[in-house]
Amino acid sequence: MALDSKIPNGPIADKWTNYKDHINLVNPANKRNLDIIVVGTGLAGGSAAATLAELGYNVKAFCFQDSPRRAHSIAAQGGINAAKNYKGDGDSVYRLFYDTVKGGDYRAREANVHRLAEVSANIIDQCVAQGVPLAREYGGLLDNRSFGGTLVSRTFYAQGQTGQQLLLGAYSAMNRQIGRGKIKMYNRHEMLDIVIVNGKARGIIARNLITGEIERHSAHAVVIGSGGYGNVFFLSTNAMGSNATAAWKIHKKGAFFANPCYTQIHPTCIPVSGDHQSKLTLMSESLRNDGRIWVPAKLEDAQAIREGRKKATDLSEAERDYFLERRYPAFGNLVPRDVASRAAKERCDAGFGVNKTGEAVYLDFAAAIKRYGTEEAYVKGLDANDAALVTKLGTAIVKSKYGNLFQMYLKIVDEDPYVTPMMIYPAVHYTMGGTWVDYNLMTTIPGCFSIGESNFSDHGANRLGASALMQGLADGYFVLPYTIGDYLAPDIKMGEISTDLPEFVEAEKAVKDQIEKFINNNGKHSVDYFHKKLGKIMWDKVGMARNAKGLTEAIEEIAALREEFYRDVKVPGSANEFNQELEKATRVADFLELGELFAKDALHRNESCGGHFREEYQTEEGEALRDDDNFAYVAAWEYKGKPSDAVLHKEPLNYENIKLVQRSYK
């Protein structure tokens, strides 16, 4: 089938406004007769469920957590972007649009990104009205800070817990609708399949994770807001429960999966400490506002630090290499995440790593503490030459900005980051790829929509920091509520959809058959045994740097591992009870397919761009080398029985408003 992105005609600045003016609407009386299922209750799903219910639709919301407020969106720390130009430093809708497309290395869909930039300012107003405690300046105005890939300050924040506060805002809006009976909340439920009737999404099959009961749920439309697939790597900054099942199940029923190889490696994570770990911890990118990233300038000093013969504080300024400031003077420590991650890996691969494994660099706040402390001393009329006083004053200011992050680091690493530089290293964080959607956010399955991180549309090959929260809330509060009405308008007289239809019976049977197969398999190895093996293949051969040989090997190894998984996995317990090993088995089964498609997508894309770095395609300086003549398209994969048989469909990216140039941050 041919991809139809449904991008409106006309100037890019007018597309969204004109489009809204002419799409079909559903009047309030008819909205009461329409049911919508929302899978996932993070920022995208939660805001969508609340807004759709506020409009009058009947919403059924599903999450596998014990409460919507436990969604992984709470882990987002640093902030949310919006083009309000509060700092008066030259920001605008166009500048946010430009930075997002450039940051994504020119692999995002222009029309979607411009719409995102347009509605960004509304998000902040919405959240302030909900009572979200965003940080404020001395005069009471909302404060901003900078994030990677930009030259302006446009990031609104709530210390180091922005995601949590924004999610609580959406959750409170949801709770109001739950109290009104407009949202029926299904906690501890997991979607295991989508039901398609006469070519349209008409419901889901879900498992009650407490009782094990398999349930049928019908609706006139299904919205997937289940997040990304970073846990295909096993170790990532995602919560352990984060998974790809909802998105992968709709892929297997006809939703194309776009750009799976576009996966972000975040530069500021606490390094791996051993084989015992089940996840990694993110230190917010906001720390790069004030922290300076460095390694020893001499190999012998790096070795001495690794062996414990020297400490970071023993090295003078002249003995330090602030490599991001050296290589990218225009942006310094605030280069985009893919650039910062590769630069850190390059230094560590060259032998300059500073922890025992050699896979860590320093993030140092000494200069920021001194700068803030000196300024505060002048403001208070105190002695700015008193080093101890300056340190005390500066530490207090840094604590007010990042205190909870520093506390978290102290608890995990047992080192005081106010005194000793943090150690950081890149880790898998966010997935820019996901289900393909058109301008309406609808997948290639009519009536099945995908929002937030589960779709591909806004971030291209690399997401700028603080844009995930922006996209999730934009989709849920301000985009989907318009576009879904255009689809639902013809269904206003349809009435309730029966769950006794043959399609529901067939989908339920398929789910039960898979569960029974796992329970009765009686293999030799745990689910985690296979997940860790998959993660090692992915990190070693499909991780920060890829090449044709490694990707070819990865595809073969993952296919073989998948066969071994179905043959030898052991899932204890029964199907009709609380069984977390069974939950993990169904999710890892999907990862074992997605991982192969991931590697296949990376192998076919003979270029480097954003988070996709092929060693064969780089500049003399080691930067990503795009091939705009041959790869300026969205790679949308159609499922054909197994990942190796997936069929590629291409959506050309026609850049009419931004000139394609080699990305540079120097």
DRENKE-623399 format. One record per residue (C-alpha): x, z, y. Coordinates in steps of 0.25 Angstrom, whole numbers, plus 2048, in hexadecimal, padded with zeros to 3 digits. Each point is the difference from the previous one (the first is absolute). Layout:
N
xx=X, zz=Z, yy=Y
...
This chain:
666
xx=800, zz=800, yy=800
xx=804, zz=7FD, yy=80E
xx=803, zz=80C, yy=809
xx=7F7, zz=801, yy=80C
xx=805, zz=80B, yy=80A
xx=7F4, zz=7FE, yy=809
xx=808, zz=801, yy=80D
xx=7F8, zz=7FD, yy=80C
xx=803, zz=7F5, yy=809
xx=804, zz=802, yy=80F
xx=80B, zz=807, yy=807
xx=806, zz=80C, yy=7F8
xx=7FC, zz=80A, yy=80B
xx=7F1, zz=7FB, yy=7FF
xx=7FF, zz=7FF, yy=7F1
xx=7FB, zz=80E, yy=7FD
xx=7F6, zz=801, yy=80B
xx=7FA, zz=7F2, yy=7FE
xx=7FF, zz=803, yy=7F1
xx=7F9, zz=80D, yy=802
xx=7F6, zz=7F9, yy=80A
xx=7FC, zz=7F6, yy=7F5
xx=800, zz=806, yy=7F3
xx=7F3, zz=805, yy=7F9
xx=7FB, zz=80E, yy=802
xx=7F8, zz=809, yy=7F7
xx=7F5, zz=808, yy=808
xx=800, zz=80F, yy=7FF
xx=7F3, zz=800, yy=7F7
xx=806, zz=7F6, yy=7F6
xx=80D, zz=808, yy=7FF
xx=7F8, zz=80B, yy=7FA
xx=7FE, zz=7F7, yy=7F4
xx=80E, zz=7FC, yy=7FD
xx=80A, zz=808, yy=7F8
xx=80F, zz=7FF, yy=802
xx=80B, zz=806, yy=7F6
xx=80D, zz=805, yy=807
xx=80B, zz=802, yy=7F6
xx=80B, zz=809, yy=807
xx=7FE, zz=80A, yy=80B
xx=80D, zz=800, yy=807
xx=800, zz=7FB, yy=80F
xx=7FB, zz=7F2, yy=7FC
xx=7F6, zz=804, yy=7F6
xx=7FC, zz=80D, yy=807
xx=7FE, zz=7FA, yy=80E
xx=7F8, zz=7F4, yy=7FA
xx=7F7, zz=809, yy=7F8
xx=7FD, zz=809, yy=80C
xx=7FE, zz=7F4, yy=809
xx=7F7, zz=7F8, yy=7F6
xx=7F7, zz=80C, yy=7FE
xx=7FF, zz=803, yy=80F
xx=7FB, zz=7F1, yy=801
xx=7F5, zz=803, yy=7F6
xx=805, zz=7FB, yy=7F3
xx=800, zz=808, yy=7F3
xx=80E, zz=803, yy=7FC
xx=806, zz=805, yy=7F3
xx=80E, zz=804, yy=802
xx=80A, zz=803, yy=7F4
xx=80D, zz=807, yy=800
xx=809, zz=805, yy=7F4
xx=804, zz=80C, yy=808
xx=7F8, zz=80D, yy=800
xx=7FC, zz=7FD, yy=80F
xx=801, zz=7F4, yy=80A
xx=80A, zz=809, yy=808
xx=80A, zz=7FF, yy=7F5
xx=802, zz=7F1, yy=801
xx=80F, zz=7FC, yy=802
xx=7FD, zz=7FC, yy=80F
xx=803, zz=80F, yy=802
xx=80F, zz=7FD, yy=7FD
xx=801, zz=7F7, yy=80C
xx=809, zz=808, yy=80A
xx=805, zz=7F8, yy=80C
xx=7F4, zz=7FA, yy=808
xx=7F7, zz=7F5, yy=802
xx=802, zz=7F4, yy=809
xx=7F7, zz=7FB, yy=80B
xx=802, zz=7F7, yy=80C
xx=7FB, zz=809, yy=80C
xx=80D, zz=800, yy=808
xx=800, zz=80F, yy=803
xx=80F, zz=800, yy=803
xx=7FF, zz=7F4, yy=80A
xx=80B, zz=7F9, yy=7F9
xx=7FB, zz=7F2, yy=7FE
xx=7F7, zz=802, yy=7F4
xx=7F4, zz=7F7, yy=7FE
xx=7F7, zz=7FA, yy=7F5
xx=808, zz=7F4, yy=7FF
xx=80D, zz=808, yy=7FF
xx=7FA, zz=808, yy=7F5
xx=7FC, zz=7F3, yy=7F9
xx=80E, zz=7FA, yy=802
xx=807, zz=80C, yy=7FB
xx=7F8, zz=801, yy=7F4
xx=801, zz=7F1, yy=7FC
xx=80F, zz=801, yy=803
xx=802, zz=80D, yy=7F9
xx=7F9, zz=7F9, yy=7F4
xx=80A, zz=7F5, yy=800
xx=7F6, zz=7F6, yy=804
xx=7F8, zz=801, yy=7F3
xx=7F3, zz=806, yy=805
xx=7F4, zz=7F9, yy=803
xx=7FF, zz=7FF, yy=810
xx=7F1, zz=801, yy=802
xx=7FF, zz=80D, yy=7F8
xx=80C, zz=806, yy=807
xx=7FB, zz=7FD, yy=80E
xx=7F2, zz=806, yy=7FC
xx=808, zz=80C, yy=7FB
xx=807, zz=801, yy=80E
xx=7F3, zz=7FE, yy=807
xx=7F8, zz=80C, yy=7FA
xx=80C, zz=809, yy=7FF
xx=7FD, zz=807, yy=80E
xx=7F1, zz=803, yy=7FB
xx=806, zz=807, yy=7F4
xx=807, zz=80B, yy=809
xx=7F3, zz=802, yy=808
xx=7F8, zz=801, yy=7F3
xx=80A, zz=80B, yy=7FB
xx=800, zz=808, yy=80D
xx=7F1, zz=800, yy=800
xx=801, zz=806, yy=7F2
xx=809, zz=80B, yy=804
xx=80D, zz=7FB, yy=7FA
xx=80B, zz=808, yy=806
xx=809, zz=7F5, yy=805
xx=80C, zz=805, yy=807
xx=7FF, zz=801, yy=810
xx=80A, zz=800, yy=80B
xx=801, zz=80B, yy=80A
xx=7F6, zz=7FA, yy=809
xx=7F6, zz=7FF, yy=7F5
xx=801, zz=7F1, yy=7FD
xx=802, zz=7FB, yy=7F2
xx=80F, zz=7FF, yy=7FC
xx=807, zz=7F5, yy=7FA
xx=80D, zz=7FE, yy=7F9
xx=808, zz=7F4, yy=7FA
xx=800, zz=7FA, yy=7F2
xx=809, zz=7F6, yy=7FA
xx=7FF, zz=7F1, yy=803
xx=7FB, zz=802, yy=80F
xx=806, zz=802, yy=80E
xx=7F4, zz=808, yy=805
xx=7F9, zz=80D, yy=7FD
xx=7F3, zz=7FE, yy=7FA
xx=7FF, zz=80A, yy=7F5
xx=7F6, zz=80B, yy=801
xx=802, zz=80C, yy=7F7
xx=7FD, zz=80E, yy=7FC
xx=80E, zz=806, yy=7FE
xx=804, zz=7FC, yy=7F2
xx=7F2, zz=800, yy=7FA
xx=7F9, zz=7F5, yy=806
xx=7FA, zz=7FA, yy=7F3
xx=7FA, zz=80D, yy=7FD
xx=7F9, zz=802, yy=80D
xx=7FB, zz=7F2, yy=801
xx=7FA, zz=802, yy=7F1
xx=7FA, zz=80D, yy=804
xx=7F9, zz=7F8, yy=80B
xx=7FB, zz=7F6, yy=7F7
xx=7FC, zz=80A, yy=7F6
xx=7F8, zz=808, yy=80A
xx=7F8, zz=7F3, yy=803
xx=7FE, zz=7FE, yy=7F1
xx=7FB, zz=80E, yy=7FE
xx=7F6, zz=7FE, yy=80B
xx=7FA, zz=7F4, yy=7F8
xx=801, zz=808, yy=7F3
xx=7F8, zz=80A, yy=807
xx=7F5, zz=7F6, yy=804
xx=800, zz=7FA, yy=7F2
xx=805, zz=7F3, yy=804
xx=80D, zz=801, yy=7F9
xx=800, zz=804, yy=7F1
xx=80D, zz=806, yy=7FD
xx=807, zz=7FE, yy=7F2
xx=80C, zz=809, yy=800
xx=809, zz=800, yy=7F3
xx=7FB, zz=7F2, yy=7FC
xx=809, zz=7F4, yy=7FE
xx=7FC, zz=7F2, yy=800
xx=804, zz=7F9, yy=7F4
xx=7F9, zz=7F2, yy=801
xx=7F8, zz=7F8, yy=80A
xx=7F2, zz=7F9, yy=7FC
xx=7FE, zz=7F2, yy=804
xx=7F1, zz=7FB, yy=7FF
xx=7FE, zz=7F1, yy=803
xx=80D, zz=7FF, yy=806
xx=7FF, zz=80C, yy=809
xx=805, zz=80E, yy=800
xx=7F4, zz=809, yy=7FD
xx=806, zz=80D, yy=7FB
xx=80B, zz=807, yy=7F9
xx=803, zz=808, yy=7F3
xx=806, zz=80E, yy=803
xx=805, zz=80B, yy=7F8
xx=7FC, zz=80E, yy=803
xx=80E, zz=807, yy=7FF
xx=7FB, zz=80E, yy=7FD
xx=7F6, zz=7FC, yy=7F5
xx=806, zz=7F3, yy=7FB
xx=7F2, zz=7F9, yy=802
xx=800, zz=7F1, yy=803
xx=7F6, zz=7FD, yy=80B
xx=7F9, zz=7F3, yy=805
xx=7FE, zz=7FF, yy=80F
xx=7FA, zz=7F4, yy=807
xx=800, zz=7FC, yy=80F
xx=7FE, zz=7F3, yy=808
xx=80F, zz=800, yy=804
xx=80D, zz=807, yy=7FB
xx=80B, zz=805, yy=809
xx=80E, zz=803, yy=7FB
xx=808, zz=809, yy=809
xx=809, zz=806, yy=7F5
xx=80D, zz=7FF, yy=806
xx=80D, zz=7F9, yy=7FB
xx=808, zz=7FE, yy=7F3
xx=80E, zz=807, yy=804
xx=7FF, zz=809, yy=7F4
xx=803, zz=7F3, yy=7F7
xx=80E, zz=805, yy=803
xx=7FD, zz=80E, yy=7FA
xx=808, zz=807, yy=80B
xx=7FA, zz=7FD, yy=80E
xx=7FB, zz=808, yy=80C
xx=7F2, zz=7FE, yy=7FB
xx=7F8, zz=80C, yy=7FA
xx=802, zz=800, yy=7F0
xx=7F1, zz=7FC, yy=7FF
xx=801, zz=7F4, yy=809
xx=7FD, zz=7F4, yy=7F7
xx=7FD, zz=7F1, yy=800
xx=7F4, zz=800, yy=7F6
xx=7F4, zz=7FD, yy=80A
xx=808, zz=7F4, yy=806
xx=805, zz=7FB, yy=7F3
xx=7F3, zz=801, yy=7F9
xx=7F9, zz=7F7, yy=80B
xx=80D, zz=7F7, yy=7FE
xx=7FD, zz=7FE, yy=7F2
xx=7F1, zz=7FD, yy=803
xx=804, zz=7F5, yy=80A
xx=806, zz=806, yy=80D
xx=80D, zz=7F9, yy=803
xx=80C, zz=809, yy=802
xx=808, zz=7FD, yy=80C
xx=80F, zz=802, yy=802
xx=803, zz=80B, yy=7F6
xx=80F, zz=7FF, yy=803
xx=7FE, zz=805, yy=80E
xx=803, zz=80E, yy=7FE
xx=806, zz=809, yy=80A
xx=80C, zz=809, yy=7FE
xx=800, zz=80C, yy=80A
xx=80D, zz=804, yy=806
xx=7FE, zz=80E, yy=802
xx=7FD, zz=807, yy=7F3
xx=806, zz=80C, yy=7FA
xx=80A, zz=7FB, yy=7F5
xx=7FE, zz=800, yy=7F1
xx=806, zz=80D, yy=7FB
xx=7FE, zz=7FE, yy=7F1
xx=7F8, zz=7FA, yy=7F4
xx=7F6, zz=80C, yy=801
xx=7F9, zz=7FA, yy=80C
xx=7F2, zz=7FA, yy=7FF
xx=800, zz=7FB, yy=80F
xx=808, zz=800, yy=80D
xx=7FD, zz=806, yy=80D
xx=7FF, zz=7F8, yy=80D
xx=806, zz=805, yy=80D
xx=7F8, zz=7FA, yy=80B
xx=806, zz=7F4, yy=807
xx=7FD, zz=807, yy=80D
xx=80D, zz=808, yy=7FE
xx=807, zz=7F3, yy=803
xx=7FC, zz=802, yy=80E
xx=809, zz=80B, yy=802
xx=809, zz=800, yy=7F4
xx=80D, zz=7F8, yy=7FF
xx=803, zz=7FA, yy=7F2
xx=80F, zz=800, yy=7FC
xx=80A, zz=800, yy=7F5
xx=80F, zz=804, yy=801
xx=808, zz=7F5, yy=806
xx=80B, zz=802, yy=7F5
xx=7FF, zz=7FF, yy=7F1
xx=808, zz=80C, yy=7FE
xx=7F7, zz=809, yy=809
xx=7F4, zz=7FB, yy=7F8
xx=806, zz=803, yy=7F3
xx=804, zz=80E, yy=805
xx=7F2, zz=803, yy=804
xx=7FB, zz=7FB, yy=7F3
xx=80A, zz=80A, yy=7F9
xx=7FC, zz=80B, yy=809
xx=80E, zz=801, yy=807
xx=7FA, zz=7FC, yy=80D
xx=7F3, zz=802, yy=807
xx=7F9, zz=7F7, yy=80A
xx=802, zz=809, yy=80B
xx=80F, zz=7FF, yy=7FE
xx=801, zz=7F2, yy=805
xx=801, zz=7FC, yy=80E
xx=7F9, zz=7F5, yy=807
xx=80C, zz=7F7, yy=7FF
xx=7FF, zz=802, yy=7F1
xx=7F2, zz=7FC, yy=7FE
xx=7FA, zz=7F2, yy=7FF
xx=7F2, zz=7FF, yy=806
xx=7FE, zz=7F3, yy=7F9
xx=7F2, zz=7FD, yy=805
xx=804, zz=801, yy=80E
xx=80D, zz=7F8, yy=7FD
xx=7F9, zz=7F5, yy=7F9
xx=7F3, zz=7FF, yy=808
xx=803, zz=805, yy=80E
xx=7F3, zz=7FC, yy=807
xx=7F7, zz=808, yy=7F6
xx=80A, zz=80A, yy=7FA
xx=7FA, zz=80A, yy=7F7
xx=7F2, zz=7FA, yy=802
xx=802, zz=7F3, yy=7F9
xx=7F5, zz=7FC, yy=7F6
xx=800, zz=807, yy=7F3
xx=805, zz=7F5, yy=7F7
xx=80C, zz=7FE, yy=809
xx=803, zz=80F, yy=801
xx=7FF, zz=801, yy=7F1
xx=809, zz=7F4, yy=7FC
xx=80A, zz=805, yy=80A
xx=800, zz=80E, yy=7FA
xx=801, zz=7FA, yy=7F2
xx=80C, zz=7F7, yy=804
xx=808, zz=80C, yy=806
xx=7FD, zz=808, yy=7F3
xx=804, zz=7F5, yy=7F7
xx=80D, zz=7FF, yy=808
xx=803, zz=80E, yy=7FC
xx=7FC, zz=807, yy=80D
xx=7F4, zz=808, yy=7FA
xx=800, zz=80F, yy=803
xx=7F9, zz=807, yy=7F4
xx=805, zz=803, yy=7F2
xx=7FA, zz=7F3, yy=7FB
xx=806, zz=7F8, yy=80C
xx=7F2, zz=7FB, yy=803
xx=7FD, zz=807, yy=80E
xx=803, zz=7FF, yy=80E
xx=7FF, zz=80A, yy=80C
xx=7F4, zz=801, yy=80A
xx=806, zz=809, yy=80B
xx=7F8, zz=808, yy=80B
xx=80C, zz=806, yy=807
xx=800, zz=7F6, yy=80B
xx=7F1, zz=802, yy=802
xx=801, zz=80F, yy=800
xx=80B, zz=7FF, yy=80B
xx=7F9, zz=7F6, yy=808
xx=7F2, zz=807, yy=800
xx=807, zz=80E, yy=802
xx=808, zz=7FB, yy=80C
xx=7F4, zz=7FA, yy=807
xx=7F8, zz=80D, yy=7FD
xx=80B, zz=808, yy=806
xx=7FF, zz=7F8, yy=80D
xx=7F1, zz=801, yy=800
xx=801, zz=80F, yy=7FF
xx=80B, zz=802, yy=809
xx=809, zz=805, yy=7F5
xx=80F, zz=7FE, yy=7FD
xx=801, zz=7F2, yy=7FA
xx=80E, zz=803, yy=7FC
xx=7FD, zz=80B, yy=7F7
xx=801, zz=7FA, yy=7F2
xx=7F8, zz=80A, yy=7F9
xx=7F5, zz=800, yy=80A
xx=7FF, zz=7F1, yy=800
xx=7FF, zz=800, yy=7F0
xx=7F5, zz=80B, yy=800
xx=7F8, zz=7F8, yy=80B
xx=802, zz=7F3, yy=7F9
xx=7FD, zz=805, yy=7F2
xx=7F3, zz=806, yy=805
xx=7FC, zz=7F2, yy=806
xx=804, zz=7F8, yy=7F3
xx=7F8, zz=80B, yy=7F8
xx=7F3, zz=7FD, yy=809
xx=801, zz=7F2, yy=7FC
xx=804, zz=800, yy=7F2
xx=800, zz=80E, yy=7FB
xx=7F7, zz=7FE, yy=7F4
xx=809, zz=7F5, yy=7FB
xx=80D, zz=808, yy=802
xx=7F9, zz=80C, yy=7F8
xx=7FD, zz=7F6, yy=7F5
xx=80E, zz=7FB, yy=7FF
xx=805, zz=80F, yy=800
xx=7F7, zz=804, yy=7F4
xx=804, zz=7F4, yy=7F8
xx=80F, zz=7FE, yy=803
xx=803, zz=80F, yy=804
xx=808, zz=7FB, yy=80C
xx=7FD, zz=803, yy=80F
xx=7FE, zz=7F2, yy=806
xx=801, zz=807, yy=80E
xx=80F, zz=803, yy=7FD
xx=804, zz=7F6, yy=7F5
xx=7FC, zz=7F2, yy=800
xx=7F5, zz=7FB, yy=7F7
xx=803, zz=7F8, yy=7F4
xx=7F7, zz=7F3, yy=7FE
xx=800, zz=7F4, yy=7F8
xx=7F6, zz=7F4, yy=7FE
xx=7F4, zz=801, yy=7F6
xx=7F4, zz=7F8, yy=7FD
xx=7F5, zz=804, yy=80A
xx=7F5, zz=7F5, yy=803
xx=7FB, zz=7F3, yy=7FA
xx=7FD, zz=7F5, yy=80A
xx=7FB, zz=7F7, yy=7F5
xx=7F2, zz=803, yy=7FA
xx=7F3, zz=7F9, yy=7FD
xx=7FE, zz=7F3, yy=808
xx=7F5, zz=801, yy=80A
xx=7FA, zz=7F6, yy=80A
xx=7FE, zz=803, yy=80F
xx=7F3, zz=808, yy=7FC
xx=809, zz=809, yy=7F7
xx=7F9, zz=7FA, yy=7F4
xx=808, zz=7FD, yy=7F3
xx=7FE, zz=7F3, yy=7F8
xx=7F5, zz=807, yy=7F9
xx=7F3, zz=7FF, yy=809
xx=7FB, zz=80E, yy=804
xx=80D, zz=807, yy=7FC
xx=808, zz=804, yy=80D
xx=80E, zz=806, yy=801
xx=805, zz=809, yy=80B
xx=80C, zz=808, yy=805
xx=80D, zz=7FF, yy=7F7
xx=7F8, zz=7FA, yy=7F4
xx=800, zz=7F3, yy=807
xx=80B, zz=7F7, yy=805
xx=7FC, zz=7FB, yy=80E
xx=806, zz=807, yy=80B
xx=80F, zz=804, yy=7FD
xx=806, zz=7F3, yy=7FB
xx=80E, zz=803, yy=7F9
xx=802, zz=80D, yy=807
xx=7F7, zz=80B, yy=806
xx=805, zz=806, yy=80D
xx=7FF, zz=80F, yy=801
xx=7F3, zz=806, yy=804
xx=7F8, zz=7F4, yy=7FD
xx=7FA, zz=804, yy=7F3
xx=7F7, zz=80A, yy=806
xx=7FD, zz=7F6, yy=80B
xx=7FC, zz=7F6, yy=7F5
xx=7F8, zz=809, yy=7F7
xx=7F7, zz=806, yy=80C
xx=7FF, zz=7F2, yy=806
xx=7FA, zz=7FA, yy=7F3
xx=7F7, zz=80C, yy=7FE
xx=7FB, zz=803, yy=80E
xx=800, zz=7F3, yy=807
xx=801, zz=7F4, yy=7F7
xx=7F9, zz=801, yy=7F3
xx=7F3, zz=806, yy=806
xx=7FE, zz=7F3, yy=807
xx=805, zz=7F6, yy=7F5
xx=7F9, zz=806, yy=7F4
xx=7F2, zz=7FF, yy=808
xx=803, zz=7F1, yy=800
xx=801, zz=7FF, yy=7F1
xx=7F4, zz=80A, yy=7FD
xx=7F6, zz=7F9, yy=80A
xx=7FA, zz=7F8, yy=7F4
xx=7FE, zz=80B, yy=7F7
xx=7F7, zz=809, yy=808
xx=7F4, zz=7FD, yy=7F7
xx=807, zz=801, yy=7F3
xx=7FD, zz=80E, yy=7FD
xx=808, zz=80A, yy=7F7
xx=809, zz=7FA, yy=7F6
xx=7FE, zz=804, yy=7F2
xx=80B, zz=806, yy=7F8
xx=7FA, zz=7FB, yy=7F3
xx=804, zz=7F2, yy=802
xx=808, zz=7FA, yy=7F5
xx=80C, zz=7FF, yy=80A
xx=800, zz=80F, yy=801
xx=7FF, zz=802, yy=7F1
xx=80C, zz=7F6, yy=7FD
xx=809, zz=807, yy=80B
xx=7FD, zz=80E, yy=7FB
xx=803, zz=7FC, yy=7F2
xx=80E, zz=7FA, yy=804
xx=803, zz=80D, yy=807
xx=7FC, zz=808, yy=7F4
xx=808, zz=7F7, yy=7F7
xx=80D, zz=802, yy=808
xx=7FE, zz=80F, yy=800
xx=7FE, zz=801, yy=7F1
xx=80C, zz=7F7, yy=7FD
xx=809, zz=80A, yy=808
xx=7FA, zz=80C, yy=7FA
xx=801, zz=7FB, yy=7F2
xx=80E, zz=7F9, yy=801
xx=808, zz=80C, yy=7FB
xx=80D, zz=7FB, yy=805
xx=80D, zz=807, yy=802
xx=803, zz=800, yy=80F
xx=7F9, zz=806, yy=80C
xx=7FA, zz=7F8, yy=80B
xx=80B, zz=805, yy=80A
xx=80B, zz=7FB, yy=7F6
xx=7FB, zz=7F2, yy=802
xx=7FD, zz=802, yy=80F
xx=80E, zz=804, yy=803
xx=806, zz=7F4, yy=7F8
xx=7F7, zz=7F7, yy=808
xx=805, zz=807, yy=80D
xx=80F, zz=7FE, yy=7FC
xx=7FE, zz=7F1, yy=7FE
xx=7F9, zz=7FF, yy=80D
xx=80A, zz=807, yy=808
xx=80C, zz=7FA, yy=7FA
xx=7FB, zz=7F2, yy=7FF
xx=7F4, zz=7FF, yy=80A
xx=804, zz=80A, yy=80A
xx=808, zz=800, yy=80E
xx=808, zz=7F3, yy=7FC
xx=7FC, zz=7F6, yy=7F6
xx=806, zz=7F4, yy=7F9
xx=7FB, zz=7F5, yy=7F7
xx=807, zz=805, yy=7F4
xx=7FB, zz=80E, yy=801
xx=7F2, zz=7FC, yy=803
xx=800, zz=7F7, yy=7F4
xx=805, zz=80B, yy=7F8
xx=7F5, zz=80A, yy=806
xx=7F5, zz=7F7, yy=7FC
xx=804, zz=7FF, yy=7F2
xx=803, zz=80F, yy=7FF
xx=7F3, zz=804, yy=806
xx=7F8, zz=7F7, yy=7F6
xx=807, zz=806, yy=7F5
xx=7FE, zz=80E, yy=805
xx=7F1, zz=7FD, yy=801
xx=800, zz=7FC, yy=7F2
xx=807, zz=80D, yy=7FC
xx=7F7, zz=808, yy=809
xx=7F3, zz=7FC, yy=7F8
xx=807, zz=801, yy=7F3
xx=807, zz=80E, yy=802
xx=7F9, zz=808, yy=80B
xx=7FA, zz=80D, yy=7FC
xx=7F4, zz=806, yy=808
xx=7FC, zz=80E, yy=7FB
xx=7F3, zz=806, yy=801
xx=7F2, zz=7F9, yy=800
xx=7F9, zz=7F6, yy=809
xx=7F4, zz=809, yy=803
xx=808, zz=80B, yy=808
xx=809, zz=802, yy=80B
xx=80C, zz=7F8, yy=7FC
xx=80B, zz=7FD, yy=80A
xx=809, zz=7F9, yy=7F5
xx=7F4, zz=7F6, yy=7FE
xx=7FF, zz=7FE, yy=80F
xx=80F, zz=7FD, yy=801
xx=7FF, zz=7F7, yy=7F4
xx=7F5, zz=7F7, yy=806
xx=808, zz=7FF, yy=80D
xx=80E, zz=7FE, yy=7FA
xx=7F9, zz=7F4, yy=7F8
xx=7FD, zz=7FA, yy=80D
xx=80E, zz=802, yy=806
xx=806, zz=7FA, yy=7F4
xx=7F9, zz=7F3, yy=803
xx=801, zz=801, yy=80F
xx=80F, zz=802, yy=7FF
xx=802, zz=7F3, yy=7F9
xx=7F8, zz=7F8, yy=80A
xx=808, zz=808, yy=80B
xx=80D, zz=7FA, yy=7FA
xx=7FA, zz=7F2, yy=7FE
xx=7FC, zz=800, yy=80F
xx=80E, zz=804, yy=804
xx=806, zz=7F6, yy=7F7
xx=7F8, zz=7F4, yy=805
xx=803, zz=804, yy=80F
xx=80E, zz=7FA, yy=802
xx=802, zz=806, yy=80E
xx=802, zz=80E, yy=806
xx=7F6, zz=806, yy=809
xx=7FD, zz=80E, yy=804
xx=7FF, zz=809, yy=7F4
xx=803, zz=7F5, yy=7F7
xx=80F, zz=7FE, yy=7FF
xx=806, zz=7F5, yy=7F7
xx=80F, zz=801, yy=7FF
xx=801, zz=7F1, yy=800
xx=7FA, zz=7FF, yy=80D
xx=807, zz=807, yy=80B
xx=807, zz=7FE, yy=80D
xx=80F, zz=802, yy=801
xx=7FD, zz=80D, yy=807
xx=7F8, zz=804, yy=7F3
xx=7F2, zz=7FF, yy=807
xx=7F4, zz=7FA, yy=7FA
xx=800, zz=7F0, yy=800
xx=7F1, zz=7FB, yy=801
xx=7FD, zz=7F2, yy=7FB
xx=7F4, zz=7FC, yy=80A
xx=7FF, zz=7F2, yy=7FB
xx=7FD, zz=803, yy=7F2
xx=7FB, zz=80F, yy=7FF
xx=7F7, zz=802, yy=80D
xx=7F4, zz=803, yy=7F7
xx=7F8, zz=80B, yy=7FA
xx=803, zz=800, yy=7F1
xx=7F2, zz=803, yy=7F9
xx=801, zz=801, yy=7F1
xx=7F4, zz=7FE, yy=7F7
xx=7FF, zz=807, yy=7F3
xx=7FF, zz=7F8, yy=7F4
xx=801, zz=80A, yy=7F4
xx=80E, zz=805, yy=802
xx=80A, zz=801, yy=80C
xx=809, zz=7F5, yy=7FA
xx=7F4, zz=7F6, yy=801
xx=7FC, zz=804, yy=80E
xx=7FD, zz=7F4, yy=809
xx=806, zz=7FF, yy=80E
xx=7F7, zz=7FC, yy=80C
xx=806, zz=7FF, yy=80E
xx=7FA, zz=803, yy=80D
xx=808, zz=7FA, yy=80B
xx=804, zz=808, yy=80C
xx=7FF, zz=7F8, yy=80C
xx=806, zz=807, yy=80B
xx=7FA, zz=7FA, yy=80D
xx=803, zz=80C, yy=809
xx=80D, zz=805, yy=7FC
xx=80D, zz=7F8, yy=7FF
xx=807, zz=801, yy=7F3
xx=80E, zz=805, yy=802
xx=80A, zz=807, yy=7F8
xx=7FD, zz=80F, yy=801
xx=80B, zz=808, yy=808
xx=801, zz=80E, yy=805
xx=80D, zz=7FF, yy=806
